[in-house]
Amino acid sequence: MTRLRAGSHEVPKVWLDTASRIRKVGLAVCAIDPGETTGVCVLRGDEFYTCEITHGSVERFPDQLKEVLIGQEICEILMDLNVGSLVVEDFVLRMPAKSSGRAGLSAARVTACMLTAMSFVDWKGGIWSQGSGQAAVLSGDRLRSLGLWVAGSEHIRDAVRHLEIWRRGGKKPDMSW
């Protein structure tokens, strides 16, 4: 949680109405861009946080456990900040035919581990899944013009993009996960 609070930002003007509605119900919205480097963005009333969770942050653990720990850390964020809506990129694995690496699996494994961790706690929020292409419609220039540009990694900005797409009226919760 310290890492998330360290990435505190002023709520962008374009999100003030949404932040007001969220504050009234007392819940937060979290968007994640899962992967070897996972971007996280949380909007909770007048608070807006971002962070990055990387395999390097859990480097003392074997490779097989890193995604489990990232998933668990995301689950802790959901519980600690009373997140009622989770927006997550629905990662579809498309590996080149000659690829022998496992890096492409990371996003799918992080998502699976996060959802598994969530099944062990009493979290009753809604999950919105988005394709990676949905976030791509918000270029860096568009983020800047909306006041949503956040310094840091592209993974964090992708999480911000997912939250903005959700805010604009993304689809209904996908409870089939």
C-alpha positions in Angstrom: 0.0 0.0 0.0 2.9 2.4 0.7 3.9 2.1 -3.0 0.4 3.0 -4.1 0.1 6.0 -1.8 3.5 7.3 -3.0 1.9 7.6 -6.5 -0.7 10.1 -5.3 -2.0 12.6 -7.8 -4.5 15.4 -8.0 -7.8 14.0 -9.5 -7.9 15.1 -13.1 -10.7 17.6 -13.9 -12.3 15.3 -16.4 -12.8 12.8 -13.6 -14.3 15.1 -10.9 -17.9 14.2 -11.6 -17.0 10.4 -11.5 -15.0 11.0 -8.3 -18.0 12.8 -6.7 -20.3 9.8 -7.5 -17.7 7.3 -6.2 -17.3 9.3 -3.0 -21.1 9.2 -2.3 -21.1 5.4 -2.4 -17.9 5.1 -0.5 -16.2 2.8 -3.0 -13.2 3.0 -5.3 -12.4 2.0 -8.9 -9.2 0.2 -9.8 -7.9 -0.4 -13.3 -5.0 -2.7 -14.0 -2.7 -3.4 -16.9 -1.5 -6.9 -16.0 1.9 -8.3 -17.0 5.5 -8.7 -16.1 5.2 -5.0 -15.2 1.7 -4.4 -13.9 0.3 -0.8 -14.0 -2.3 0.1 -11.4 -4.6 3.1 -11.2 -7.1 3.7 -8.4 -9.7 6.5 -8.2 -11.3 6.8 -4.7 -13.3 9.9 -4.1 -10.9 12.8 -4.1 -7.9 10.5 -4.2 -6.1 9.3 -7.4 -3.2 6.8 -7.1 -1.0 5.0 -9.5 1.8 2.5 -9.1 3.7 -0.1 -10.9 4.2 -3.7 -9.6 7.1 -5.4 -11.3 8.7 -8.8 -11.1 11.8 -7.0 -9.9 9.8 -5.9 -6.8 9.5 -9.5 -5.8 12.9 -10.7 -7.2 13.8 -12.7 -4.1 11.1 -15.2 -5.1 11.4 -17.9 -7.8 10.0 -17.0 -11.2 7.0 -19.3 -10.7 5.8 -17.3 -7.6 6.2 -13.8 -8.9 2.8 -13.6 -10.7 1.2 -15.1 -7.6 2.7 -12.3 -5.4 1.7 -9.6 -7.9 -1.8 -11.0 -8.0 -1.9 -11.0 -4.2 -0.7 -7.4 -4.0 -3.5 -6.3 -6.3 -6.0 -8.2 -4.2 -4.7 -6.4 -1.1 -5.2 -3.0 -2.9 -8.8 -4.0 -3.7 -9.5 -4.8 -0.1 -7.6 -2.0 1.6 -9.1 0.8 -0.6 -12.7 -0.7 -0.7 -12.6 -1.1 -4.4 -16.1 -1.8 -5.8 -15.2 -1.9 -9.5 -12.2 -3.6 -11.1 -11.3 -2.8 -14.7 -8.8 -5.3 -16.1 -7.3 -5.8 -19.5 -8.5 -9.1 -20.9 -5.1 -10.3 -22.2 -5.2 -12.6 -25.2 -1.9 -14.5 -25.7 -0.6 -14.3 -29.2 2.9 -15.6 -29.3 5.0 -15.7 -32.5 5.3 -19.2 -33.9 9.1 -19.4 -33.2 8.9 -18.0 -29.7 10.1 -20.2 -26.9 9.9 -17.5 -24.2 7.4 -17.4 -21.4 7.3 -13.6 -21.0 4.1 -13.4 -23.0 2.3 -15.5 -20.4 2.9 -13.1 -17.6 -0.2 -11.0 -18.1 -2.5 -14.0 -18.2 -0.8 -15.5 -15.1 -1.0 -12.2 -13.1 -4.7 -12.0 -14.0 -5.3 -15.6 -13.0 -3.4 -15.3 -9.8 -5.3 -12.0 -8.9 -8.6 -13.6 -9.5 -7.6 -16.7 -7.5 -6.5 -14.5 -4.6 -9.8 -12.6 -4.8 -11.7 -15.9 -4.5 -10.3 -16.4 -1.0 -11.5 -13.0 0.3 -15.0 -11.6 0.7 -14.8 -9.2 -2.3 -18.1 -8.6 -4.0 -17.2 -6.0 -6.6 -17.8 -6.0 -10.3 -15.2 -6.8 -12.9 -15.1 -5.1 -16.2 -12.9 -6.6 -18.8 -11.5 -4.6 -21.7 -9.5 -5.6 -24.7 -6.0 -4.0 -25.1 -7.3 -2.3 -28.3 -9.9 -0.3 -26.3 -7.2 1.5 -24.3 -5.1 2.1 -27.5 -7.7 4.7 -28.7 -6.3 7.1 -26.1 -3.0 8.2 -27.4 -0.4 10.0 -25.3 -1.5 13.3 -26.9 -5.1 12.5 -26.0 -4.2 11.7 -22.4 -2.4 15.1 -22.2 -5.3 17.0 -23.7 -7.7 15.4 -21.1 -5.4 16.1 -18.2 -4.8 12.4 -17.7 -1.1 12.2 -18.5 0.8 10.6 -15.6 4.6 10.6 -15.4 6.1 7.1 -15.2 5.8 4.0 -17.2 3.6 3.2 -20.1 2.0 0.4 -18.0 0.7 3.0 -15.5 -0.7 5.1 -18.4 -2.3 2.0 -19.8 -4.1 1.5 -16.5 -5.2 5.1 -16.6 -6.5 4.5 -20.2 -8.5 1.5 -19.0 -10.0 3.6 -16.2 -11.0 6.4 -18.6 -12.6 3.9 -21.0 -14.6 2.5 -18.1 -15.6 6.0 -17.0 -16.8 6.7 -20.5 -19.3 3.9 -20.1 -17.5 0.7 -20.7 -19.6 -2.5 -20.9 -21.4 -4.1 -18.0 -19.5 -6.2 -15.4 -18.2 -9.4 -16.8 -18.8 -11.9 -13.9 -17.9 -14.9 -16.0 -14.3 -14.6 -14.8 
